[in-house]
Amino acid sequence: MLTLFKRRVAEYPKELLDIPINEACYAVIDTELTGLDPKRDSIVSIGAIKMSGMRIKLGEAFYRLVKPQTALTSDSVVVHGITPSEVEEKPYIGGVIPELMNFCKECVLVGHFIHLDLMFLNREIKRFSGQSLDNPAVDTYRIHDWVKHHNGDFSRQYGDNGEKDLFSLAKKYKIQVSGAHNALMDAFITAQLFQRFLSRLPQLGVRTVRDLLIIGRP
């Protein structure tokens, strides 16, 4: 499996793979959903924020509410706080896809359990445009596990309660969180988590985008 992934990594342009991780462009993304079943549920909001190396670019953020393809449930509203009335007049996701793809252009995508976001996003992008987000992507959950295995001191200095959801890891790494889930706020929290890892990865031999893609594969 790792050999196959390395082969996939090698398909990206060499000039991208050779960029030092502290110089690369990242788009940290998050979505809020009506539920977790890709066959029945849909996206209700998308948030993203840019990073240039370790620097979070607060002035370059993307946040859109969209009218979901499926009904919001009381369970999902409790999670993200988005009510049916808030999205009734919003565009369907097809109306914001071009903006999202342009925002993420030429960036490495970053997310926490990002495979779920990409599953929903690529389903909709393919349906509306016949394309997909083919950017390289990394998962902060995977990076956390790799760092924990390869540098126990770094992990232990922050403590470890064993939970790996975004809010639990944010608490572990002293990142402030508050309120309900919000796609842009969660993207900002994920960016801060990713920032913590970027500060340590070069000392562990992860210096280029190529290295990062191998350890952080979704």
Beta strands, then each sheet from edge to edge (+ up, - down):
strand 1: 25-33
strand 2: 43-52
strand 3: 55-65
strand 4: 108-111
strand 5: 137-139
sheet 1: 3+ 2- 1+ 4+ 5+
end
